[in-house]
Amino acid sequence: MPRWGVVVLCLTGDVMTGRGVDQILPAAGDPRLWEQYATSARHYVALAEAASGPIPQPVDFSWPWGDAIRVLDELAPDLRIANLETSITSSDDFQPAKVVLYRMHPGNVACLTAARLDACALANNHVLDFGVSGLRETLDVLNHAGLGAVGAGCHEEQAWRPVVLTAGGHRVLVWSVGSASSGVPHTWAAGPDGAGVAFLSEHSTPDTDALCERVRRAKRPGDIAVVSVHWGSNWGYDVPRAQVRFAHRLIDSGVDVVHGHSSHHPRPVEVYRDRLVLYGCGDLINDYEGIGGNERFRGDLRLLYVARLGPTGRLDQLRMVPLQSRQMRLRLATEEDARWLQRILHKASRGFGTKVEVAPDASLLLR
């Protein structure tokens, strides 16, 4: 039954279905890599298997989502919005200056439709890993699959155009923007006649003003506005003041949800003027299993964010479902791991006046 006036959004961090994840799917692409430490994407499959055991191959398209599919079916959000951090292409036009390159074969797009995503944010530091030809193919594949691509385009106007969704009797406008602080090159900015991403700097007042003006021009009474922003470093819980100012400015200008991502683990959550700010959702799907070096951040633990918004866009409830990645598949986290995440996120968020509690079902709730 429609919940008129209420909008329930599922928001995810980075969905990185390229490289190793692509290799275990039915239409695995060319495994060649141009990395300093690996020449084949199969290397990352081997690392995951060494860490957690054999992965049956090829897996079903829904395999990487695992228990997240059941969680989504049970919580039944109106809309599902993810940061898709990979190109979807068979292009070999790789970017020689990039250290890490992600691509998923177009034949594996069913991995995304399996989760019934409504919008894929593309303004990030991997969507152009295989050049403009790779970006164009990515956009074509997503459009043909009925997945709302936003934040990248064949020209500036397309890259900055929000995707318009509907839920609860509202229009839900979603913008996707990428910042240099997350590694998005300035040269990837879309131009009047050049393909690229919606690029800005959270340190730039003119960039912020321009985005706020776009929101003001597009938003009508009753609309819900979401800005999905790829910003910041990969590790650590500190949030730079520039990002806080940027998020607050967006909300002051009419944005209802700031959906931040880029960090490989969850970062603080804030409620500002009754609006939700996620400073870093952490990764949801990737091929990092078995890679050492940052174990203290527990990158194997993931969160699925489900936000219930009232008719005016104010946050009524935020539920965060803890998951763990094993064998490149999401599984419900144990209660012990859920409590570890609660302690970390509560400590990181308390400077923003936010409290995080463990619910009886072991999900996390904002208080």
Salt bridges, closest charged atoms under 4 A:
ASP30 OD2 - ARG32 NE 2.71
GLU35 OE2 - ARG19 NH1 2.84
ASP73 OD1 - ARG116 NH2 2.97
GLU74 OE2 - ARG70 NH1 3.47
ASP78 OD1 - ARG3 NH2 2.96
GLU85 OE2 - HIS126 NE2 3.97
GLU85 OE2 - HIS230 NE2 3.27
ASP92 OD2 - ARG32 NH2 2.90
ASP92 OD1 - ARG103 NH1 2.85
ASP129 OD1 - LYS98 NZ 2.35
ASP129 OD2 - HIS126 ND1 2.63
GLU157 OE1 - ARG161 NH2 2.43
ASP209 OD1 - ARG249 NH2 2.79
GLU213 OE1 - ARG216 NH2 3.34
ASP223 OD2 - ARG171 NH2 2.77
ASP252 OD1 - ARG273 NH1 2.76
ASP256 OD2 - LYS219 NZ 2.94
ASP256 OD1 - ARG275 NE 3.19
GLU270 OE1 - HIS248 NE2 3.04
ASP283 OD2 - HIS264 ND1 2.86
ASP287 OD2 - ARG19 NE 2.75
ASP300 OD1 - ARG298 NE 2.93
ASP316 OD1 - ARG314 NH1 2.75
GLU335 OE2 - ARG339 NH2 3.27
ASP337 OD1 - ARG298 NH1 3.32
GLU357 OE1 - ARG367 NE 3.10
ASP361 OD2 - ARG319 NH1 3.25
